[in-house]
Every structure is written in structure tokens, then in C-alpha cells.
Amino acid sequence: MMRVWMWAILCLMVLVGCTGGAPEGKEVKVEPNVGGGKPIEGTLKVALLTPGNVNDSGWSAIAYRGLKAIEKELGAEVANKVATDASTNDDLRSYAQDGFHLVLGHGFEYNAPAVAMAKEFPNTTFVTSSGGEFGPNAGAFRFYMEQAFYLAGMMAGRLTTTGKVAMIGGPDVPSIRSTFKAFAAGAKAAKPDVVVIEKFTGKNDDVAAAKQATLQAIAEGADFLIHQTNNAAPGFFGACEEKKVYCFGANENQNDMSPQVIASAVINAEAPFVSLAKEIKEGKYVGGIRLVGMVEGAVEFVKNPKAGAAVTAEAQAFVDGAADRILAGELVVPKDEF
């Protein structure tokens, strides 16, 4: 018991030193967590931070499905919230103070803050969905999404009639840039002289900006487009429908979001999230960066069954052959290290 009280006092000293103390009249709740290398007795507590609303049918939605899988399979207590740049540190700290054993930050932008926060709370594990920093109780999943984007690029390069394809991004972050480079590489593997247009809005949820960027790319000649626009995806799809060009879904299976979608580059977060949570529960987690992709079933390229004649049999066979080579380890898709 004396050790527990000494640990609580030490945590309080660290917290006050880093924040300047609690606001006047507000009690700071600091409790020692269980976990962090020890098997967890009782209910596992898992929290999730996302950059956008979890009903975005895209990036944030896949993480929420992973969280709900943890809740269902392990009987965990779960919580989630949208965390922006301004609130990220406070949200990470709040969940750790409230005794959550695992805090998941779904995006590259959470990696550095999470690894730093892990030093203050050694008995909470912080894991982000992308990023290159880690520590004893912190790390990242690296979804090898580049594999699916490469295949999308190959299909676009094989089918384009204008010789121009495009990529529309929201935030300009390393993880998104890496997927775009893979898309461009796939397009050039199919058509070496293809022109690849790239545009960023700089925002996660600006639907109007996403639509405008997409319309600009189409005006420049792009007839097949892919996106990483998160909550702003309706703007991307709306522009493709308006101009009757074809496009790809991203992160979630978005084949039903627009009649212009011919395939989706998909992340399946459930299995990796549950596997991670089991390691936390059993006290077996070791901080680091994990790469999970098509071989593990965490990433896939899903053709829209409604695409019809938009995808020729020759183009589909071309892409399927590349997918087989990826699974066999014969084709290594390029990705940035960050």
C-alpha cells in the first residue's frame, strides 16, 4: 500500500511540473494504473482519439469499428472522442488519469504527443495508427495502405483515356503523402507516361474545399481520382459525380458512397486492434512500430461489383496479377519511412 501511495504522489508531482498545476478549485485526478507490462485483472479500459467524427464512413470509422471489436471480443470498457491539435495533449492525459490501460490515437498527428505522454504515464500504453516514434509503453501500427493505393494506381493507369489521374488530400501529413506516392507508382507501372495530379486542402472536414480541389483536378484532365479527405469525402465524391469521372474509395469500403466509385482501398482494423488489446490485457506488449498489410488481411483492394464495364477484364486481370505478387512477396510496394 505504501508503494501505491508513493507512486500516486510521484505522478502528481510530474503532472504539476508539466502543466503548471490544476486550475484553481479543480481537483486533479491521478491514479496508478494496472497494465504496462503486468497482466490486467478485471475489465480492460480502452480509449480512442480520432481526427474526425466516427460516422465519416472513412478513416475515423475504421478505427471505431476496431474499438467496438475490442469491446465485443474482450468485454472491454471503451470510450472515444474527436481530438484536434489544440486538445490532443489534454485528451491523452485525461484518459491516462482516468485509468485507461490503452489509449489509441488514430492518425500520424497523435504519434509524437502520445510517445511524449507515455513518459508521464508508464502504466498506460499509447498506440497510434501511423507514425515512427515509440517507447517502452508506446508505439504505432503502420497500416501498409500503400499496397492498396498502388493497386488503385495501376487500375487508374490502365483505364485512363486522358492520360491524367489525380490524388486529392486533406491534411498534408507524411502518412497520406506516402499513400499518394504509392498510387503514383502504381499508375506509372501501368502507364509510364501518365500524368499524376496532386492536391491538398489542408483540412480534415472542409467539404467545399475538397469538392473545389477535385473539380480543379478534373479541369486539368484527370479522369480517375483517389482521395484521402476524411470527413470531407462527400465533396470529393460530389465533384466526381457532377463531372461523371471515375474514382476510388479510401480507408473504408466506400463502394456504395457514389456510383462513380469503381473500387476501394480498404483498412480492416478489427483484427490488429483486438490483437493489440489482448497483448495489453496479458501484459505482453512491447513498444515498437508494426507493419500490417495485405498478407495479414489488414489491407485489401476491393472492386465495386457495380462497376460493370468501367473496369475492363484486361485491367482487372492486370491488377489481380499484381495483388498476387504482393501476397507472394514478389512485389514490394514503395512506402516512405517516417
Secondary structure, DSSP 4 states (H G I P E B T S, - for coil): -HHHHHHHHHHHHHHHHHHSSPPTT--------S-SSSPPPS--EEEEEESS-TTSSSHHHHHHHHHHHHHHHH--EEEEEE--TTTHHHHHHHHHHTT-SEEEE-SGGGHHHHHHHHHH-TTSEEEEES-S--BTTEEEEEE-THHHHHHHHHHHHHH-SSSEEEEEESS--HHHHHHHHHHHHHHHHH-TT-EEEEEE-S-SS-HHHHHHHHHHHHHTT--EEEEE-GGGHHHHHHHHHHHT-EEEEEES--TTS-TTEEEEEEE--HHHHHHHHHHHHHT----SEEEE-TTTTSEEEEE-TT-GGGS-HHHHHHHHHHHHHHHTTS--------
